[in-house]
Amino acid sequence: MEVFESILSRQSVRTYDKKDVPNELIGQMLEAAVHAPSAGNIQPWEFIVVKDKNTKKELALAALRQRFVEEAPVVIVVCVNLEKSADRYGDRGKNLYCIQDTAAAIENMLLVATSLGLGTCWVGAFEESKVKSLLNIPERLRPIALITVGFPIPYEKPRRTIRIPFESVTYSEKYGRIFGWIEEKSTEWRLKLRPLEEHIKKLKERMVERKR
Ligand SMILES: Cc1cc2nc3c(=O)[nH]c(=O)nc-3n(C[C@H](O)[C@H](O)[C@H](O)COP(=O)(O)O)c2cc1C
């Protein structure tokens, strides 16, 4: 699956097939994660892969009782090493860079998961202190996301979320100045730009197939 296809087909999946996710696939997700860019190449991320039923149950409780966290075959707990970033970049490293770095790593994971046929959901609503003590996470690390992973159930397609068009959130040169050159162009026109043309064509064909 090409990268743009993966971006467009990724959506949060919250119902999963019960079958296990092979470690090889989890490994590919993590490989993608550690190839993300990071400030000063510090790579402040660390991961805990959870498959144990009881631990997932506790994670779901910590995640404000979001049941699908318990039901997902795998939960990847993503942590940032605050000390690593703070040592090099001080407060900006601790409060901004390490979070940005790790978010990039997470998105890499989600996109590769999609290309592998896996469903994921990025869960940010959880009590950090509960997750820390449950998983023996040391003080220097902050858990910032739970990524639920599993094979989606084919007949339970999640509803597509809608995006604000980029023209509505993009300005030209200075804030507030409309990005005029693209304004008059339709989405159809933009998607015809190469090299996306072929990917979009394939995507559209697949969407038509799905509707049948
Ligand atoms: C930082 C962050 C935190 C999120 N936390 C949750 C969460 O706690 N529970 C949940 O069900 N989805 C969570 N999501 C998923 C979003 O709801 C979802 O990405 C958004 O609605 C767009 O839908 P899509 O992922 O299907 O495109 C989170 C996403 C992000 C990026």
The ligand as an SDF file (V2000), in Angstrom:
LIG
                    3D

 31 33  0  0  0  0  0  0  0  0999 V2000
   -4.2460   12.7420   20.9350 C   0  0  0  0  0  0  0  0  0  0  0  0
   -5.4110   11.8540   20.6020 C   0  0  0  0  0  0  0  0  0  0  0  0
   -6.1870   11.3310   21.6090 C   0  0  0  0  0  0  0  0  0  0  0  0
   -7.2710   10.4950   21.3170 C   0  0  0  0  0  0  0  0  0  0  0  0
   -7.9380    9.9060   22.3420 N   0  0  0  0  0  0  0  0  0  0  0  0
   -8.9510    9.0560   22.0690 C   0  0  0  0  0  0  0  0  0  0  0  0
   -9.6000    8.3650   23.1340 C   0  0  0  0  0  0  0  0  0  0  0  0
   -9.2650    8.4940   24.3010 O   0  0  0  0  0  0  0  0  0  0  0  0
  -10.6130    7.5170   22.7970 N   0  0  0  0  0  0  0  0  0  0  0  0
  -10.9940    7.3090   21.5020 C   0  0  0  0  0  0  0  0  0  0  0  0
  -11.9130    6.5110   21.2900 O   0  0  0  0  0  0  0  0  0  0  0  0
  -10.3830    7.9430   20.4710 N   0  0  0  0  0  0  0  0  0  0  0  0
   -9.3630    8.8010   20.7210 C   0  0  0  0  0  0  0  0  0  0  0  0
   -8.6960    9.4050   19.6960 N   0  0  0  0  0  0  0  0  0  0  0  0
   -9.0940    9.1200   18.2910 C   0  0  0  0  0  0  0  0  0  0  0  0
   -9.8640   10.2910   17.7010 C   0  0  0  0  0  0  0  0  0  0  0  0
  -11.1600   10.3390   18.2680 O   0  0  0  0  0  0  0  0  0  0  0  0
   -9.9630   10.1240   16.1630 C   0  0  0  0  0  0  0  0  0  0  0  0
   -8.6600   10.0820   15.6230 O   0  0  0  0  0  0  0  0  0  0  0  0
  -10.7270   11.2560   15.5000 C   0  0  0  0  0  0  0  0  0  0  0  0
  -12.0720   11.2500   15.8960 O   0  0  0  0  0  0  0  0  0  0  0  0
  -10.6610   11.1720   13.9790 C   0  0  0  0  0  0  0  0  0  0  0  0
  -11.1930    9.9550   13.5380 O   0  0  0  0  0  0  0  0  0  0  0  0
  -10.3220    8.9310   12.6670 P   0  0  0  0  0  0  0  0  0  0  0  0
   -9.1200    8.5370   13.4910 O   0  0  0  0  0  0  0  0  0  0  0  0
  -11.2290    7.7670   12.3920 O   0  0  0  0  0  0  0  0  0  0  0  0
   -9.8930    9.6300   11.4120 O   0  0  0  0  0  0  0  0  0  0  0  0
   -7.6120   10.2260   19.9610 C   0  0  0  0  0  0  0  0  0  0  0  0
   -6.8230   10.7590   18.9470 C   0  0  0  0  0  0  0  0  0  0  0  0
   -5.7240   11.5410   19.2380 C   0  0  0  0  0  0  0  0  0  0  0  0
   -4.8490   12.0570   18.1190 C   0  0  0  0  0  0  0  0  0  0  0  0
  1  2  1  0
  2  3  1  0
  2 30  2  0
  3  4  2  0
  4  5  1  0
  4 28  1  0
  5  6  2  0
  6  7  1  0
  6 13  1  0
  7  8  2  0
  7  9  1  0
  9 10  1  0
 10 11  2  0
 10 12  1  0
 12 13  2  0
 13 14  1  0
 14 15  1  0
 14 28  1  0
 15 16  1  0
 16 17  1  0
 16 18  1  0
 18 19  1  0
 18 20  1  0
 20 21  1  0
 20 22  1  0
 22 23  1  0
 23 24  1  0
 24 25  2  0
 24 26  1  0
 24 27  1  0
 28 29  2  0
 29 30  1  0
 30 31  1  0
M  END
$$$$
